[in-house]
Amino acid sequence: MESLKKILGQVNEEATKVPESNLFLEKGTDIWEQKRMIKTGEQAIAFFAKHGNSTPLKFIDCVKDPKAEINCRPYDLMARQKINKKMEEHFTISAQGVVHVCPKKN
């Protein structure tokens, strides 16, 4: 029984290991260049529709487009590289969907 647990433990460890090459975006790669080209929420959604979870890029942060109408849709977003997540309302887009984050206001 102990040897079976050991074998199953090794199998589980192997199954959950992520190759280090999939953890980071390397400058100059195709995915790096595609990320740089993403400017809108619609483009971010299209990226994840195409690649799903098979890419090292797991999410893209966006903010409302100031030029958009009052009723903002997920497609009326602008991709941003850096967001003050504690202070700024933003959207996180991933292969699983779109999350709207509204920081607590005092």
All heavy atoms as an XYZ file, in Angstrom:
847
protein
N       0.823     -1.199      0.000
C       0.000      0.000      0.000
C       0.869      1.266      0.000
O       0.539      2.223     -0.671
C      -0.935     -0.054      1.205
C      -1.959      1.037      1.188
S      -3.054      0.850     -0.208
C      -4.558      1.297      0.486
N       1.945      1.253      0.771
C       2.852      2.406      0.824
C       3.443      2.696     -0.545
O       3.549      3.847     -0.947
C       4.004      2.143      1.799
C       3.926      2.695      3.189
C       3.257      4.039      3.371
O       3.797      5.055      2.922
O       2.201      4.050      3.992
N       3.843      1.648     -1.265
C       4.458      1.870     -2.583
C       3.441      2.442     -3.566
O       3.784      3.260     -4.412
C       5.058      0.573     -3.120
O       4.048     -0.395     -3.278
N       2.164      2.043     -3.445
C       1.123      2.593     -4.306
C       0.942      4.084     -4.035
O       0.840      4.889     -4.958
C      -0.196      1.843     -4.095
C      -1.373      2.322     -4.929
C      -1.040      2.193     -6.410
C      -2.624      1.539     -4.593
N       0.932      4.470     -2.761
C       0.809      5.888     -2.394
C       1.989      6.679     -2.942
O       1.829      7.786     -3.430
C       0.722      6.055     -0.880
C      -0.599      5.649     -0.291
C      -0.609      5.884      1.205
C      -1.919      5.422      1.825
N      -1.907      5.590      3.272
N       3.180      6.078     -2.851
C       4.376      6.748     -3.357
C       4.283      6.955     -4.871
O       4.574      8.036     -5.385
C       5.612      5.924     -2.998
C       6.912      6.596     -3.322
C       8.077      5.770     -2.850
C       9.379      6.472     -3.164
N      10.537      5.712     -2.705
N       3.841      5.925     -5.582
C       3.703      6.018     -7.037
C       2.657      7.064     -7.403
O       2.865      7.905     -8.272
C       3.343      4.645     -7.647
C       4.525      3.687     -7.531
C       2.905      4.797     -9.099
C       4.199      2.254     -7.869
N       1.497      7.024     -6.717
C       0.450      8.000     -6.996
C       0.907      9.415     -6.672
O       0.581     10.354     -7.386
C      -0.829      7.663     -6.222
C      -1.575      6.420     -6.699
C      -2.748      6.119     -5.783
C      -2.039      6.583     -8.124
N       1.666      9.571     -5.601
C       2.207     10.881     -5.253
C       3.122     11.410     -6.334
O       3.076     12.580     -6.701
N       3.965     10.528     -6.895
C       4.866     10.938     -7.968
C       4.083     11.294     -9.224
O       4.400     12.267     -9.907
C       5.874      9.825     -8.271
C       6.898      9.650     -7.185
C       7.788      8.438     -7.442
O       7.493      7.602     -8.292
N       8.868      8.347     -6.691
N       3.043     10.534     -9.519
C       2.217     10.817    -10.693
C       1.548     12.173    -10.526
O       1.530     12.993    -11.442
C       1.166      9.698    -10.911
C       0.141     10.120    -11.949
C       1.844      8.412    -11.320
N       0.994     12.447     -9.339
C       0.344     13.736     -9.085
C       1.330     14.889     -9.196
O       1.007     15.932     -9.724
C      -0.339     13.754     -7.722
C      -1.613     12.927     -7.718
O      -2.166     12.653     -8.771
N      -2.046     12.520     -6.553
N       2.541     14.707     -8.682
C       3.562     15.754     -8.787
C       3.901     16.015    -10.248
O       4.019     17.154    -10.666
C       4.825     15.353     -8.022
C       4.707     15.502     -6.528
C       5.981     15.088     -5.821
O       7.067     15.146     -6.447
O       5.898     14.712     -4.653
N       4.053     14.964    -11.025
C       4.369     15.112    -12.449
C       3.251     15.834    -13.186
O       3.479     16.667    -14.039
C       4.625     13.737    -13.093
C       5.848     13.035    -12.589
C       7.129     13.758    -12.937
O       7.220     14.285    -14.057
O       8.035     13.798    -12.096
N       2.006     15.503    -12.840
C       0.862     16.092    -13.532
C       0.701     17.571    -13.230
O       0.187     18.325    -14.045
C      -0.415     15.345    -13.148
N       1.138     18.005    -12.042
C       0.940     19.400    -11.664
C       2.147     20.286    -11.956
O       2.079     21.485    -11.776
C       0.605     19.515    -10.155
O       1.659     18.918     -9.393
C      -0.718     18.832     -9.844
N       3.239     19.707    -12.406
C       4.412     20.519    -12.730
C       4.165     21.304    -14.010
O       3.691     20.763    -14.995
C       5.657     19.646    -12.901
C       6.229     19.155    -11.605
C       7.504     18.384    -11.854
C       8.059     17.850    -10.557
N       9.242     17.017    -10.781
N       4.485     22.580    -13.952
C       4.362     23.433    -15.131
C       5.772     23.721    -15.627
O       6.607     24.160    -14.851
C       3.640     24.755    -14.776
C       3.607     25.681    -15.974
C       2.256     24.469    -14.246
N       6.055     23.462    -16.884
C       7.392     23.758    -17.393
C       7.745     25.229    -17.169
O       6.909     26.107    -17.361
C       7.300     23.455    -18.894
C       6.095     22.610    -19.050
C       5.177     22.947    -17.918
N       8.960     25.472    -16.716
C       9.376     26.841    -16.421
C       9.234     27.751    -17.631
O       8.942     28.932    -17.504
C      10.821     26.858    -15.924
C      11.210     28.185    -15.335
C      12.544     28.128    -14.641
O      12.842     27.142    -13.964
O      13.292     29.115    -14.790
N       9.386     27.198    -18.812
C       9.264     28.016    -20.018
C       7.851     28.567    -20.192
O       7.649     29.522    -20.923
C       9.669     27.209    -21.245
O       8.779     26.114    -21.398
N       6.842     27.979    -19.525
C       5.467     28.449    -19.647
C       5.093     29.463    -18.568
O       3.968     29.920    -18.535
C       4.488     27.272    -19.578
C       4.539     26.438    -20.826
O       5.070     26.854    -21.839
N       3.999     25.249    -20.750
N       6.020     29.779    -17.660
C       5.686     30.662    -16.552
C       5.873     32.141    -16.871
O       5.242     32.982    -16.254
C       6.525     30.303    -15.320
C       6.241     28.939    -14.707
C       7.190     28.684    -13.549
C       4.808     28.818    -14.262
N       6.739     32.468    -17.786
C       7.062     33.857    -18.057
C       6.998     34.158    -19.547
O       7.265     33.299    -20.364
C       8.467     34.189    -17.541
C       8.648     33.889    -16.091
C       9.305     32.753    -15.672
C       8.130     34.747    -15.124
C       9.458     32.478    -14.334
C       8.277     34.481    -13.796
C       8.950     33.336    -13.382
N       6.669     35.404    -19.852
C       6.724     35.843    -21.239
C       8.155     36.244    -21.552
O       8.738     37.055    -20.841
C       5.813     37.051    -21.458
C       4.326     36.804    -21.383
C       3.584     38.121    -21.559
C       3.891     35.826    -22.432
N       8.699     35.681    -22.585
C      10.058     36.028    -22.981
C       9.997     37.119    -24.039
O       9.242     37.018    -25.009
C      10.788     34.806    -23.502
C      11.021     33.759    -22.433
C      11.751     32.536    -22.976
O      12.489     32.676    -23.977
O      11.576     31.466    -22.398
N      10.794     38.149    -23.831
C      10.840     39.265    -24.766
C      11.219     38.771    -26.156
O      12.087     37.932    -26.319
C      11.895     40.265    -24.279
C      11.567     41.677    -24.548
C      12.588     42.586    -23.892
C      11.990     43.954    -23.749
N      12.906     44.891    -23.126
N      10.499     39.297    -27.149
C      10.809     38.945    -28.525
C      10.057     37.724    -29.047
O      10.096     37.455    -30.233
N       9.349     36.995    -28.174
C       8.590     35.834    -28.639
C       7.294     36.284    -29.298
O       6.880     37.436    -29.166
C       8.265     34.877    -27.470
O       7.437     35.574    -26.524
C       9.515     34.359    -26.791
N       6.638     35.359    -29.975
C       5.378     35.652    -30.652
C       4.325     36.138    -29.655
O       3.631     37.119    -29.907
C       4.888     34.407    -31.391
C       3.623     34.667    -32.177
O       3.574     35.702    -32.880
O       2.689     33.855    -32.088
N       4.213     35.474    -28.502
C       3.220     35.865    -27.492
C       3.545     37.250    -26.936
O       2.649     38.069    -26.715
C       3.146     34.820    -26.359
C       2.618     33.487    -26.893
C       2.292     35.312    -25.202
C       1.197     33.519    -27.404
N       4.813     37.548    -26.727
C       5.228     38.871    -26.240
C       4.768     39.954    -27.219
O       4.218     40.969    -26.824
C       6.747     38.910    -26.067
C       7.289     40.258    -25.708
C       7.681     41.244    -26.558
C       7.463     40.786    -24.401
N       8.105     42.349    -25.865
C       7.987     42.089    -24.534
C       7.255     40.283    -23.132
C       8.287     42.887    -23.440
C       7.559     41.084    -22.044
C       8.063     42.372    -22.211
N       5.000     39.704    -28.485
C       4.617     40.675    -29.510
C       3.089     40.816    -29.589
O       2.579     41.926    -29.740
C       5.189     40.274    -30.874
C       6.700     40.372    -30.955
C       7.236     41.770    -30.683
O       6.583     42.767    -31.073
O       8.317     41.870    -30.081
N       2.368     39.690    -29.471
C       0.909     39.758    -29.496
C       0.382     40.562    -28.307
O      -0.551     41.345    -28.458
C       0.305     38.351    -29.485
C       0.480     37.634    -30.797
C      -0.187     36.279    -30.775
O      -1.280     36.129    -30.272
N       0.493     35.285    -31.326
N       0.971     40.379    -27.130
C       0.550     41.130    -25.937
C       0.752     42.623    -26.150
O      -0.096     43.438    -25.795
C       1.313     40.670    -24.706
C       0.904     41.418    -23.440
C       1.708     40.950    -22.245
C       1.230     41.575    -20.977
N       1.626     42.946    -20.796
N       1.860     42.980    -26.746
C       2.137     44.399    -27.004
C       1.129     45.010    -27.968
O       0.860     46.204    -27.913
C       3.543     44.561    -27.589
C       4.634     44.383    -26.565
C       5.963     44.741    -27.139
N       5.764     45.755    -28.183
C       6.705     46.254    -28.939
N       7.913     45.843    -28.814
N       6.452     47.156    -29.861
N       0.566     44.194    -28.857
C      -0.378     44.681    -29.854
C      -1.807     44.822    -29.302
O      -2.645     45.454    -29.921
C      -0.391     43.741    -31.069
C       0.958     43.614    -31.761
S       1.591     45.173    -32.389
C       0.461     45.467    -33.712
N      -2.074     44.221    -28.143
C      -3.427     44.270    -27.567
C      -3.650     45.644    -26.949
O      -2.981     46.027    -26.009
C      -3.617     43.154    -26.519
C      -3.536     41.794    -27.205
C      -4.953     43.316    -25.795
C      -3.503     40.617    -26.254
N      -4.609     46.371    -27.497
C      -4.902     47.730    -27.032
C      -6.307     47.867    -26.458
O      -6.593     48.817    -25.753
C      -4.741     48.740    -28.185
C      -3.378     48.721    -28.842
C      -2.300     49.190    -27.912
C      -0.965     49.210    -28.645
N       0.166     49.136    -27.775
N      -7.208     46.940    -26.798
C      -8.605     47.062    -26.369
C      -9.066     45.781    -25.664
O      -8.437     44.720    -25.787
C      -9.539     47.302    -27.567
O      -9.547     46.123    -28.390
C      -9.113     48.509    -28.380
N     -10.190     45.900    -24.950
C     -10.784     44.738    -24.313
C     -11.220     43.703    -25.330
O     -11.100     42.496    -25.110
N     -11.717     44.166    -26.452
C     -12.157     43.255    -27.512
C     -10.981     42.428    -28.034
O     -11.101     41.225    -28.263
C     -12.814     44.039    -28.640
C     -13.490     43.171    -29.662
C     -14.346     43.964    -30.626
O     -14.305     45.213    -30.621
O     -15.062     43.325    -31.400
N      -9.833     43.061    -28.203
C      -8.635     42.347    -28.659
C      -8.164     41.346    -27.604
O      -7.709     40.253    -27.935
C      -7.522     43.334    -28.994
C      -7.808     44.165    -30.214
C      -6.806     45.297    -30.405
O      -6.093     45.687    -29.486
N      -6.757     45.831    -31.618
N      -8.270     41.720    -26.318
C      -7.880     40.814    -25.228
C      -8.778     39.579    -25.225
O      -8.306     38.440    -25.094
C      -7.951     41.528    -23.886
N     -10.086     39.789    -25.387
C     -11.030     38.670    -25.420
C     -10.740     37.774    -26.627
O     -10.739     36.545    -26.516
C     -12.480     39.192    -25.422
C     -12.785     39.814    -24.055
C     -13.467     38.082    -25.749
C     -14.055     40.629    -24.004
N     -10.454     38.365    -27.764
C     -10.127     37.588    -28.966
C      -8.846     36.776    -28.759
O      -8.747     35.626    -29.194
C      -9.985     38.512    -30.177
N      -7.863     37.360    -28.067
C      -6.606     36.658    -27.782
C      -6.878     35.392    -26.980
O      -6.393     34.312    -27.313
C      -5.647     37.578    -27.016
C      -4.405     36.886    -26.557
C      -3.319     36.767    -27.392
C      -4.327     36.352    -25.277
C      -2.168     36.115    -26.970
C      -3.186     35.700    -24.849
C      -2.100     35.570    -25.701
N      -7.674     35.528    -25.897
C      -7.949     34.364    -25.059
C      -8.889     33.373    -25.737
O      -8.833     32.179    -25.467
C      -8.468     34.787    -23.690
C      -7.385     35.385    -22.833
C      -7.426     36.716    -22.476
C      -6.316     34.626    -22.405
C      -6.426     37.276    -21.701
C      -5.300     35.160    -21.643
C      -5.359     36.491    -21.287
N      -9.759     33.845    -26.623
C     -10.605     32.931    -27.392
C      -9.740     32.062    -28.304
O     -10.021     30.884    -28.502
C     -11.619     33.717    -28.214
N      -8.672     32.644    -28.818
C      -7.774     31.911    -29.717
C      -6.842     30.980    -28.945
O      -6.657     29.824    -29.307
C      -6.946     32.908    -30.535
C      -5.951     32.260    -31.470
C      -5.179     33.292    -32.259
C      -4.147     32.631    -33.157
N      -3.362     33.619    -33.887
N      -6.244     31.477    -27.847
C      -5.188     30.734    -27.144
C      -5.659     29.980    -25.910
O      -4.977     29.049    -25.481
C      -4.060     31.682    -26.742
C      -3.354     32.283    -27.899
N      -2.471     31.577    -28.688
C      -3.423     33.522    -28.441
C      -2.013     32.366    -29.649
N      -2.577     33.549    -29.526
N      -6.761     30.390    -25.298
C      -7.220     29.727    -24.077
C      -6.162     29.761    -22.986
O      -5.472     30.763    -22.812
N      -6.013     28.656    -22.269
C      -5.021     28.554    -21.194
C      -3.681     28.027    -21.673
O      -2.802     27.759    -20.866
C      -5.543     27.629    -20.084
C      -6.459     28.353    -19.148
O      -6.386     29.572    -19.016
N      -7.333     27.620    -18.493
N      -3.504     27.860    -22.960
C      -2.276     27.258    -23.475
C      -1.144     28.268    -23.649
O      -0.156     27.968    -24.286
C      -2.563     26.574    -24.809
O      -2.921     27.545    -25.775
N      -1.287     29.446    -23.085
C      -0.290     30.495    -23.224
C       0.219     30.920    -21.852
O      -0.513     30.827    -20.868
C      -0.904     31.711    -23.961
O       0.027     32.784    -23.935
C      -2.179     32.169    -23.308
N       1.455     31.387    -21.763
C       1.940     31.870    -20.471
C       1.253     33.171    -20.034
O       1.279     33.522    -18.870
C       3.437     32.085    -20.687
C       3.628     32.132    -22.156
C       2.494     31.377    -22.777
N       0.632     33.872    -20.945
C      -0.115     35.087    -20.611
C      -1.473     34.653    -20.085
O      -2.286     34.092    -20.809
C      -0.273     35.965    -21.853
C      -1.018     37.283    -21.682
C      -0.346     38.162    -20.634
C      -1.116     38.006    -23.000
N      -1.722     34.886    -18.794
C      -2.933     34.378    -18.157
C      -4.013     35.435    -17.973
O      -5.173     35.092    -17.795
C      -2.598     33.763    -16.791
C      -1.645     32.594    -16.881
C      -2.207     31.479    -17.730
C      -1.253     30.298    -17.814
N      -1.604     29.349    -18.826
N      -3.657     36.710    -17.960
C      -4.666     37.759    -17.836
C      -4.150     39.060    -18.401
O      -2.950     39.262    -18.532
C      -5.110     37.952    -16.380
C      -3.996     38.354    -15.461
C      -3.702     39.685    -15.245
C      -3.246     37.405    -14.802
C      -2.681     40.071    -14.409
C      -2.215     37.778    -13.949
C      -1.943     39.113    -13.756
N      -5.100     39.939    -18.725
C      -4.789     41.280    -19.231
C      -5.666     42.255    -18.453
O      -6.877     42.066    -18.365
C      -5.073     41.381    -20.742
C      -4.155     40.412    -21.504
C      -4.891     42.819    -21.233
C      -4.496     40.255    -22.966
N      -5.044     43.268    -17.871
C      -5.784     44.287    -17.134
C      -6.214     45.404    -18.069
O      -5.459     45.817    -18.952
C      -4.921     44.878    -16.011
C      -4.712     43.891    -14.877
O      -5.686     43.192    -14.519
O      -3.605     43.816    -14.336
N      -7.438     45.887    -17.862
C      -7.992     46.947    -18.693
C      -8.699     47.978    -17.819
O      -9.070     47.691    -16.680
C      -9.012     46.381    -19.676
S      -8.336     45.213    -20.870
N      -8.880     49.154    -18.377
C      -9.662     50.216    -17.738
C     -10.712     50.693    -18.745
O     -10.612     50.439    -19.933
C      -8.783     51.407    -17.293
C      -7.825     50.992    -16.184
C      -8.030     52.000    -18.457
N     -11.725     51.393    -18.213
C     -12.755     51.930    -19.096
C     -12.140     52.932    -20.063
O     -11.284     53.728    -19.691
C     -13.835     52.644    -18.285
C     -14.721     51.717    -17.513
C     -15.785     52.509    -16.768
C     -16.669     51.602    -15.956
N     -17.688     52.347    -15.207
N     -12.604     52.888    -21.286
C     -12.174     53.845    -22.296
C     -12.875     55.165    -22.008
O     -14.099     55.223    -21.979
C     -12.553     53.340    -23.682
C     -12.045     54.209    -24.812
O     -11.598     55.348    -24.544
O     -12.098     53.755    -25.963
N     -12.119     56.227    -21.754
C     -12.760     57.511    -21.443
C     -13.630     58.037    -22.587
O     -14.520     58.844    -22.365
C     -11.591     58.447    -21.162
C     -10.379     57.770    -21.655
C     -10.676     56.312    -21.769
N     -13.410     57.559    -23.792
C     -14.198     57.993    -24.949
C     -15.509     57.215    -25.084
O     -16.361     57.574    -25.874
C     -13.380     57.818    -26.228
C     -12.123     58.644    -26.255
C     -11.305     58.302    -27.472
C      -9.936     58.929    -27.377
N      -9.016     58.416    -28.382
N     -15.637     56.129    -24.312
C     -16.830     55.288    -24.423
C     -18.033     55.984    -23.804
O     -17.904     56.915    -23.004
C     -16.588     53.952    -23.740
N     -19.203     55.491    -24.150
C     -20.430     56.031    -23.599
C     -20.497     55.738    -22.095
O     -19.689     54.996    -21.564
C     -21.632     55.400    -24.305
C     -21.695     55.742    -25.775
C     -22.858     55.049    -26.467
O     -23.781     54.590    -25.783
O     -22.817     54.968    -27.703
N     -21.514     56.283    -21.444
C     -21.675     56.100    -20.000
C     -21.818     54.624    -19.649
O     -21.226     54.151    -18.692
C     -22.889     56.906    -19.485
C     -22.605     58.391    -19.661
C     -23.188     56.586    -18.040
C     -23.780     59.296    -19.370
N     -22.610     53.873    -20.401
C     -22.787     52.443    -20.150
C     -21.664     51.670    -20.828
O     -21.748     51.335    -21.999
C     -24.148     51.951    -20.659
C     -25.285     52.600    -19.910
O     -25.155     52.878    -18.722
N     -26.377     52.849    -20.588
N     -20.618     51.409    -20.080
C     -19.428     50.733    -20.614
C     -19.683     49.234    -20.753
O     -20.201     48.600    -19.850
C     -18.251     50.990    -19.673
S     -16.724     50.263    -20.216
N     -19.322     48.680    -21.909
C     -19.395     47.246    -22.134
C     -17.981     46.678    -22.021
O     -17.012     47.423    -22.133
C     -19.933     46.950    -23.532
C     -21.274     47.552    -23.830
C     -21.665     47.386    -25.298
N     -20.603     47.892    -26.176
C     -20.193     47.270    -27.283
N     -20.740     46.147    -27.657
N     -19.239     47.782    -28.025
N     -17.830     45.368    -21.826
C     -16.485     44.783    -21.759
C     -15.653     45.051    -23.004
O     -14.439     45.022    -22.960
C     -16.745     43.285    -21.589
C     -18.076     43.207    -20.969
C     -18.855     44.381    -21.516
N     -16.308     45.355    -24.122
C     -15.577     45.630    -25.351
C     -15.105     47.084    -25.423
O     -14.319     47.440    -26.282
C     -16.452     45.312    -26.563
C     -16.901     43.879    -26.575
C     -18.164     43.509    -26.161
C     -16.019     42.874    -26.982
C     -18.555     42.180    -26.166
C     -16.401     41.549    -26.983
C     -17.671     41.206    -26.573
O     -18.048     39.895    -26.574
N     -15.600     47.941    -24.516
C     -15.223     49.356    -24.497
C     -14.101     49.604    -23.491
O     -14.136     50.552    -22.719
C     -16.435     50.226    -24.135
C     -17.543     50.121    -25.161
O     -17.240     49.895    -26.346
O     -18.706     50.287    -24.771
N     -13.104     48.747    -23.505
C     -12.008     48.839    -22.541
C     -10.688     49.068    -23.257
O     -10.530     48.743    -24.423
C     -11.912     47.545    -21.726
C     -13.155     47.156    -20.945
C     -12.960     45.783    -20.308
C     -13.478     48.190    -19.895
N      -9.744     49.629    -22.496
C      -8.391     49.841    -23.007
C      -7.424     49.014    -22.161
O      -7.472     49.068    -20.933
C      -8.017     51.323    -22.893
C      -8.869     52.227    -23.756
S      -8.509     53.983    -23.489
C      -6.753     54.041    -23.526
N      -6.558     48.247    -22.817
C      -5.563     47.447    -22.104
C      -4.527     48.372    -21.477
O      -4.142     49.383    -22.069
C      -4.898     46.462    -23.053
N      -4.111     48.026    -20.270
C      -3.092     48.813    -19.567
C      -2.026     47.883    -19.021
O      -2.327     46.796    -18.548
C      -3.730     49.552    -18.381
C      -4.700     50.634    -18.725
C      -4.087     52.016    -18.794
N      -3.442     52.455    -17.589
C      -4.029     53.132    -16.609
N      -5.302     53.455    -16.696
N      -3.354     53.489    -15.557
N      -0.789     48.317    -19.077
C       0.312     47.512    -18.553
C       0.367     47.556    -17.030
O       0.598     46.558    -16.381
C       1.650     47.986    -19.135
C       1.732     47.853    -20.634
C       1.600     46.425    -21.105
O       2.136     45.522    -20.501
N       0.869     46.215    -22.173
N       0.156     48.743    -16.474
C       0.250     48.896    -15.017
C      -0.998     49.595    -14.497
O      -1.416     50.609    -15.033
C       1.484     49.696    -14.632
C       2.769     48.980    -14.966
C       3.958     49.709    -14.442
C       5.206     48.921    -14.811
N       6.398     49.449    -14.222
N      -1.564     49.012    -13.440
C      -2.759     49.567    -12.820
C      -2.553     49.544    -11.316
O      -2.059     48.561    -10.770
C      -4.010     48.725    -13.191
C      -4.319     48.866    -14.676
C      -5.211     49.122    -12.354
C      -5.479     48.028    -15.152
N      -2.945     50.624    -10.661
C      -2.925     50.637     -9.203
C      -4.170     49.889     -8.743
O      -5.236     50.464     -8.591
C      -2.910     52.066     -8.673
C      -2.811     52.111     -7.168
O      -2.959     51.096     -6.483
N      -2.549     53.292     -6.640
N      -4.044     48.581     -8.536
C      -5.198     47.724     -8.289
C      -5.905     48.037     -6.973
O      -7.060     47.713     -6.808
C      -4.781     46.260     -8.339
C      -4.382     45.824     -9.730
C      -4.048     44.368     -9.793
C      -3.645     43.996    -11.206
N      -3.367     42.599    -11.362
N      -5.218     48.669     -6.050
C      -5.860     49.008     -4.780
C      -6.736     50.242     -4.905
O      -7.669     50.425     -4.145
C      -4.808     49.237     -3.702
C      -4.100     47.980     -3.278
C      -3.131     48.262     -2.157
C      -2.433     46.986     -1.743
N      -1.474     47.215     -0.666
N      -6.440     51.095     -5.866
C      -7.123     52.374     -5.959
C      -7.999     52.536     -7.200
O      -8.942     53.289     -7.195
C      -6.090     53.515     -5.956
C      -5.206     53.532     -4.723
S      -6.114     53.779     -3.200
C      -6.630     55.443     -3.372
N      -7.676     51.845     -8.246
C      -8.299     52.129     -9.542
C      -9.310     51.048     -9.945
O      -9.023     49.853     -9.872
C      -7.198     52.227    -10.603
C      -7.652     52.759    -11.911
C      -6.478     52.992    -12.861
O      -5.317     52.918    -12.449
O      -6.759     53.233    -14.031
N     -10.478     51.489    -10.376
C     -11.449     50.558    -10.937
C     -10.849     49.988    -12.218
O     -10.280     50.715    -13.028
C     -12.749     51.296    -11.254
C     -13.785     50.425    -11.908
C     -15.048     51.186    -12.285
O     -15.011     52.431    -12.340
O     -16.042     50.522    -12.540
N     -10.950     48.672    -12.376
C     -10.381     48.044    -13.566
C     -11.085     46.733    -13.869
O     -11.930     46.268    -13.096
C      -8.872     47.836    -13.406
C      -8.511     46.876    -12.313
N      -8.474     47.226    -10.990
C      -8.180     45.563    -12.357
C      -8.126     46.193    -10.264
N      -7.948     45.156    -11.066
N     -10.732     46.142    -14.982
C     -11.273     44.864    -15.425
C     -10.094     43.933    -15.673
O      -9.075     44.351    -16.206
C     -12.059     45.027    -16.730
C     -13.278     45.899    -16.600
C     -13.161     47.280    -16.554
C     -14.537     45.330    -16.533
C     -14.278     48.087    -16.440
C     -15.664     46.134    -16.419
C     -15.539     47.509    -16.375
N     -10.234     42.683    -15.263
C      -9.223     41.678    -15.547
C      -9.837     40.679    -16.509
O     -10.873     40.084    -16.221
C      -8.760     40.984    -14.257
O      -8.189     41.972    -13.387
C      -7.724     39.919    -14.547
N      -9.196     40.510    -17.656
C      -9.689     39.595    -18.684
C      -8.765     38.388    -18.736
O      -7.534     38.532    -18.766
C      -9.740     40.297    -20.054
C     -10.688     41.501    -19.988
C     -10.165     39.319    -21.150
C     -10.719     42.350    -21.241
N      -9.368     37.197    -18.714
C      -8.605     35.955    -18.811
C      -9.357     34.992    -19.711
O     -10.422     35.320    -20.238
C      -8.413     35.337    -17.417
O      -9.645     34.812    -16.949
N      -8.826     33.789    -19.855
C      -9.495     32.777    -20.666
C     -10.824     32.357    -20.034
O     -11.708     31.858    -20.724
C      -8.588     31.560    -20.844
N     -10.980     32.584    -18.726
C     -12.211     32.191    -18.038
C     -13.294     33.254    -18.107
O     -14.449     32.969    -17.852
C     -11.926     31.880    -16.561
C     -11.277     30.526    -16.341
C      -9.847     30.476    -16.838
O      -9.080     31.404    -16.638
N      -9.489     29.393    -17.492
N     -12.951     34.509    -18.406
C     -13.953     35.545    -18.503
C     -13.420     36.906    -18.111
O     -12.210     37.144    -18.081
N     -14.363     37.801    -17.776
C     -14.030     39.179    -17.420
C     -14.485     39.433    -15.980
O     -15.606     39.091    -15.615
C     -14.760     40.180    -18.356
C     -14.425     41.622    -17.974
C     -14.402     39.910    -19.812
N     -13.595     40.016    -15.184
C     -13.918     40.372    -13.811
C     -13.840     41.883    -13.680
O     -12.845     42.499    -14.069
C     -12.935     39.715    -12.806
C     -13.224     40.166    -11.380
C     -13.005     38.204    -12.915
N     -14.881     42.493    -13.131
C     -14.927     43.929    -12.896
C     -14.555     44.170    -11.437
O     -15.236     43.683    -10.529
C     -16.340     44.461    -13.193
C     -16.469     45.928    -13.058
N     -17.690     46.549    -13.030
C     -15.554     46.930    -12.939
C     -17.526     47.854    -12.897
N     -16.226     48.092    -12.838
N     -13.479     44.918    -11.203
C     -12.995     45.185     -9.855
C     -13.268     46.631     -9.492
O     -12.821     47.550    -10.177
C     -11.473     44.881     -9.749
C     -10.970     45.131     -8.340
C     -11.188     43.451    -10.187
N     -14.021     46.829     -8.419
C     -14.349     48.163     -7.924
C     -13.775     48.318     -6.526
O     -14.322     47.753     -5.576
C     -15.859     48.380     -7.866
S     -16.666     48.280     -9.444
N     -12.677     49.044     -6.366
C     -12.108     49.219     -5.031
C     -13.108     49.917     -4.099
O     -13.903     50.738     -4.530
C     -10.879     50.097     -5.265
C     -10.560     49.917     -6.706
C     -11.869     49.673     -7.388
N     -13.008     49.570     -2.840
C     -13.886     50.146     -1.833
C     -13.572     51.638     -1.675
O     -12.420     52.027     -1.569
C     -13.679     49.417     -0.503
C     -14.645     49.809      0.555
C     -14.412     48.960      1.795
C     -15.410     49.307      2.851
N     -15.195     48.465      4.048
N     -14.619     52.451     -1.671
C     -14.441     53.879     -1.490
C     -14.871     54.257     -0.094
O     -15.895     53.798      0.397
C     -15.270     54.660     -2.517
C     -14.797     54.430     -3.932
C     -15.588     55.230     -4.910
C     -15.093     54.928     -6.326
N     -15.841     55.638     -7.317
N     -14.101     55.109      0.553
C     -14.432     55.525      1.931
C     -15.456     56.608      1.942
O     -15.602     57.448      1.194
C     -13.170     55.995      2.651
C     -12.223     54.830      2.854
O     -12.655     53.689      2.982
N     -10.948     55.109      2.864
